[in-house]
Amino acid sequence: MPRRHTSNIVEGSARRTTAEFVNFVNIAAGSVAEARYLVEVSGRLGFVPKDETLQLTTRYTELQAQLQALMRSLRNPPS
């Protein structure tokens, strides 16, 4: 699961158009959101220590923001 978002970005970068690449980055962002949710649930259920849950959710939130920024830059390239 953790590598799924990376694989989507790699696959998308090999596509012919920017729109296709953006679509794969969007799929990767969905995978990151899913992974973050699973970390949160695992923390609530006591499978992951609270400090580790916080650290991981923070990193996933940062990654989500970076993917959103990448999508924005791909959709609206500088002139």
Backbone as numpy.savetxt, mean C-alpha at the origin, in Angstrom:
# Nx Ny Nz CAx CAy CAz Cx Cy Cz
1.45 -12.33 1.75 0.65 -11.12 1.75 1.49 -9.85 1.75
2.53 -9.71 2.58 3.26 -8.45 2.60 3.92 -8.10 1.27
4.22 -9.06 0.45 4.88 -8.81 -0.82 3.89 -8.53 -1.96
2.62 -8.74 -1.70 1.64 -8.59 -2.77 1.61 -7.17 -3.31
1.69 -6.16 -2.44 1.65 -4.78 -2.93 2.88 -4.46 -3.77
4.03 -5.00 -3.38 5.24 -4.78 -4.16 5.11 -5.41 -5.54
4.59 -6.61 -5.59 4.40 -7.31 -6.88 3.47 -6.53 -7.80
2.42 -5.95 -7.24 1.49 -5.16 -8.05 2.18 -3.94 -8.66
3.04 -3.28 -7.90 3.74 -2.11 -8.41 4.70 -2.52 -9.53
5.41 -3.62 -9.30 6.34 -4.09 -10.33 5.59 -4.47 -11.61
4.51 -5.21 -11.45 3.73 -5.59 -12.63 3.18 -4.35 -13.35
2.66 -3.41 -12.59 2.11 -2.20 -13.20 3.15 -1.37 -13.93
4.37 -1.35 -13.41 5.42 -0.55 -14.05 5.81 -1.12 -15.42
5.48 -2.38 -15.64 5.80 -3.01 -16.93 4.67 -2.82 -17.95
3.58 -2.23 -17.54 2.45 -2.02 -18.46 2.77 -0.91 -19.45
1.98 -0.84 -20.50 2.26 0.08 -21.61 1.86 1.52 -21.33
0.84 1.72 -20.51 0.36 3.09 -20.31 0.44 3.49 -18.85
0.48 4.79 -18.64 0.47 5.32 -17.27 -0.82 4.96 -16.57
-1.93 4.98 -17.30 -3.23 4.64 -16.69 -3.22 3.21 -16.15
-2.59 2.30 -16.88 -2.51 0.92 -16.40 -1.63 0.85 -15.15
-0.52 1.60 -15.16 0.36 1.63 -14.00 -0.38 2.16 -12.78
-1.12 3.25 -12.96 -1.90 3.83 -11.85 -2.88 2.79 -11.31
-3.50 2.03 -12.18 -4.43 1.00 -11.74 -3.74 -0.02 -10.83
-2.54 -0.44 -11.20 -1.83 -1.41 -10.38 -1.35 -0.80 -9.07
-0.97 0.47 -9.08 -0.61 1.15 -7.83 -1.84 1.24 -6.93
-3.00 1.48 -7.51 -4.25 1.51 -6.75 -4.53 0.14 -6.12
-4.30 -0.92 -6.87 -4.47 -2.27 -6.32 -3.50 -2.51 -5.18
-2.26 -2.04 -5.34 -1.27 -2.16 -4.27 -1.72 -1.41 -3.02
-2.31 -0.23 -3.22 -2.81 0.55 -2.07 -3.91 -0.22 -1.34
-4.74 -0.91 -2.09 -5.77 -1.74 -1.46 -5.16 -2.88 -0.66
-4.10 -3.48 -1.18 -3.42 -4.56 -0.46 -2.78 -4.04 0.83
-2.24 -2.82 0.78 -1.65 -2.21 1.98 -2.73 -1.96 3.02
-3.88 -1.45 2.58 -4.99 -1.20 3.52 -5.44 -2.51 4.16
-5.51 -3.55 3.38 -5.91 -4.87 3.90 -4.89 -5.38 4.93
-3.61 -5.24 4.61 -2.58 -5.70 5.54 -2.63 -4.90 6.84
-2.82 -3.58 6.73 -2.93 -2.75 7.94 -4.11 -3.19 8.80
-5.22 -3.45 8.17 -6.41 -3.92 8.90 -6.10 -5.23 9.63
-5.45 -6.15 8.96 -5.15 -7.44 9.58 -4.19 -7.29 10.76
-3.25 -6.35 10.65 -2.35 -6.07 11.78 -3.16 -5.52 12.95
-4.08 -4.60 12.66 -4.91 -4.02 13.72 -5.75 -5.09 14.40
-6.36 -5.96 13.63 -7.18 -7.04 14.20 -6.31 -7.98 15.04
-5.15 -8.31 14.50 -4.24 -9.19 15.23 -3.82 -8.57 16.56
-3.62 -7.26 16.56 -3.28 -6.56 17.80 -4.43 -6.58 18.79
-5.65 -6.33 18.30 -6.82 -6.34 19.20 -7.05 -7.72 19.80
-6.73 -8.75 19.02 -6.92 -10.12 19.52 -5.76 -10.61 20.37
-4.72 -9.80 20.47 -3.59 -10.15 21.32 -2.53 -11.01 20.66
-2.61 -11.17 19.35 -1.62 -11.97 18.64 -0.32 -11.20 18.39
-0.44 -9.88 18.35 0.72 -9.01 18.13 0.78 -8.04 19.30
1.97 -7.85 19.91 2.08 -6.90 21.02 1.65 -5.49 20.60
1.11 -4.73 21.56 0.58 -3.40 21.26 1.61 -2.47 20.63
2.84 -2.48 21.16 3.86 -1.58 20.60 4.20 -1.95 19.15
4.23 -3.24 18.85 4.49 -3.68 17.49 3.31 -3.37 16.57
2.10 -3.51 17.09 0.91 -3.17 16.31 0.94 -1.70 15.93
1.26 -0.84 16.88 1.33 0.60 16.62 2.41 0.91 15.59
3.57 0.29 15.75 4.66 0.53 14.81 4.27 0.09 13.40
3.69 -1.08 13.27 3.31 -1.59 11.95 2.19 -0.77 11.32
1.18 -0.41 12.10 0.09 0.38 11.53 0.59 1.76 11.10
1.53 2.32 11.83 2.11 3.60 11.45 2.86 3.46 10.13
3.63 2.40 9.98 4.38 2.19 8.73 3.44 1.95 7.56
2.36 1.18 7.79 1.40 0.95 6.71 0.68 2.24 6.34
0.38 3.08 7.32 -0.26 4.37 7.04 0.66 5.25 6.20
1.95 5.26 6.54 2.91 6.04 5.76 3.02 5.50 4.33
3.06 4.19 4.20 3.13 3.58 2.87 1.88 3.92 2.06
0.73 3.89 2.70 -0.53 4.23 2.03 -0.46 5.67 1.49
0.05 6.58 2.31 0.17 7.98 1.88 1.15 8.12 0.72
2.24 7.36 0.75 3.21 7.41 -0.34 2.61 6.88 -1.64
1.83 5.83 -1.55 1.18 5.29 -2.75 0.15 6.28 -3.30
-0.58 6.95 -2.42 -1.54 7.97 -2.87 -0.80 9.11 -3.58
0.34 9.52 -3.03 1.13 10.59 -3.65 1.66 10.13 -5.01
2.09 8.89 -5.11 2.55 8.36 -6.39 1.43 8.38 -7.42
0.24 7.95 -7.02 -0.89 7.97 -7.95 -1.20 9.39 -8.40
-1.18 10.35 -7.46 -1.45 11.75 -7.84 -0.42 12.26 -8.83
0.85 11.92 -8.59 1.91 12.42 -9.48 1.82 11.76 -10.86
1.39 10.53 -10.91 1.25 9.86 -12.20 0.04 10.40 -12.98
-1.02 10.73 -12.26 -2.21 11.27 -12.92 -2.02 12.70 -13.38
-1.21 13.45 -12.62 -1.01 14.88 -12.91 0.49 15.17 -12.99
1.16 14.72 -14.04 2.60 14.97 -14.14 2.90 16.45 -14.26
4.07 16.88 -13.75 4.43 18.30 -13.86 4.55 18.72 -15.33
4.17 19.93 -15.60 4.20 20.44 -16.98 5.58 20.85 -17.40
